[in-house]
Amino acid sequence: MTYKDITMCIPRVENLIPKEFIYKKLCKINAGKIKHIIEKPLKKEKNFKRLLIKMTINQNNQNGAYILDRFSRGENVKIVYENQDYWRLVSSY
């Protein structure tokens, strides 16, 4: 198997959503192993935060390959977490 370490960002998440909830949702996509998640408050929007996610992506996995392909083309990935609500994952590397 081939793995690649990447850093991703979710630029805007409500403060009410706990880091553990986000971790579980990202694990469900089964693209690789999450090393850790860092939360940073947004300066201009007090009710929101930014998340930096360090992850080892499995390039042989369909979802992992999809994420790497989108990032290599400068595109983002949308992760649906509840009905029609989603987060935008963007590459940070």
Stockholm file with secondary structure:
# STOCKHOLM 1.0

chainA/1-93         MTYKDITMCIPRVENLIPKEFIYKKLCKINAGKIKHIIEKPLKKEKNFKRLLIKMTINQNNQNGAYILDRFSRGENVKIVYENQDYWRLVSSY
#=GR chainA/1-93 SS CCEEEEEEEEEEEETTSCHHHHHHHHHHTCSEEEEEEEEEECSSCTTEEEEEEEEEEETTSHHHHHHHHHHHTTCCEEEEEETTEEEEEEECC
#=GC SS_cons        CCEEEEEEEEEEEETTSCHHHHHHHHHHTCSEEEEEEEEEECSSCTTEEEEEEEEEEETTSHHHHHHHHHHHTTCCEEEEEETTEEEEEEECC
//
